[in-house]
């Protein structure tokens, strides 16, 4: 998406210039926020993964803090990125709760607040989206002004030609002298499509892949995962180049670097689905001597916590609309494990992502994750969670893995595409969410308490679905292409001819 380098003026009081906090060191840190598009938790060397090579992420982890429990409140591109920018849970974002929606003007975003606090801000690649921010008055992408001039020849057919690190260098050249910066480096990798077989052609080995329990262990799936790995590694190489550039210019030690993703990998039962692999994210951060290298934090971190954390580090006030909580203290603690014992519960959910159901209906879900359990409430269990079969299960990206699973109606089909019960309950010790124990009598009391706690927290956050206003979600317009809508299928399936 494109936009000019100035923000619309009518945000006014809602995004008033944040004050610089008293006692803050005069030299404020720079900020480099690197985010991949569809990169799943665990797929990095720092997490012990051997078939995805991530020297950039690993360097951040080695010199800083790695997080074991980072979550998004909505595992889809636009909703998650809205939460990151505005510091609010997905059901608190009005229309931006949905994919391909508008971005409402109500909520200040951290790049604007940093700019008003004296930072030079920029964006390359994917910021907020997909969706429409222009019609609500935004003059540029909410993630910042674009720096996309520099291109490079990519190593694969569908990999972006955006030279992310080159555009970061271009951004730094344009920065006024001695002005702190905040840069959003947004990869479009490893979003699909992929060049089929690129992983094998680049020397990767099928036997190195770890196949999740919810997929058949087949060459097609393994090769698809290797193709995904190539794209992860490509963006990671740009992060490494950016770190090297900052080190060369003497600014790395005074730069807060965060590297993360928006949701899990673009495979069935992951992206867009309310299971652990869909909403659990990689996250590592470094900031010179401020963080002790090699520490691992178990605290539950929500993507809505990113904005207040960055703003606190910069010495700027968080917006009053932000409901996230800074975790800067956890990063500065200098030790591993649980730092803040109160960070032990997380909410997640979704409304409508992609089209493919009658009347553009969504598949509403809410869930609560604790140290011991994941409880899921599916509000329309009679609907198809991945989209209707006749329209192609549109809430799952097309892929060789998707086609292979759809070729046979077995347990793997059921787990990725079949209808789901109203309630699901999984032990945290079952991270692939294979064994649903919701119907077991011995877990009845656990299930009840989790459901009540989830609903209590959601009511406190103003979730319309908990306040008898769920019909609001049905009024949100889908602003993207409609070629996969149920109405297009009806019009062209031949039944009316």
Buried (B, 14 or more C-beta within 10 A) or exposed (E): BEBEEEBBEEBEEEBBEBEBEEEEEEEBBBBBBBBBBBBBBBBBBBBEBEBBBBBBBBBBBBBBBBBBBBBBBBBBBBBBBBBBBBBBBBBBBBBBBBBBBBBBBBBBBBBBBBBBBBBBBBBBBBBBBBBBBBEBBBBBBBBBBBBBEBEBEBBBEBBBEBBBBBBBBBBBEEBEEEEBBBBBBBBBBBBBEBBBEBBBEBEBEBEBBEEBEBBBEBEBBBBBBBBBBBBBBBBBBBBBBBBBBBEEEEBBBBBBBBBBBBBBBBBBBBBBBBBBBBBBBBBBBBBBEBBBBEBBBBBBBBBBBBBBBBBBBBBBBBBEBBBBBBBBEBBBBEEBEBBBEEBBBBBBBBBBBBBBBEEBBBBBBBBBBBEEBBBBBBBBBEBBBBBBEEBBBBBBBEBBBBEBBBEEEEEBBEBBBEEBEEBBBBBEEBBBBEEBBBEEEEBEEBBEEBBEBBBEBBEEBBBBBBEEEBEBBEEBEBBBEEEBBBEBBEEEEEEEE
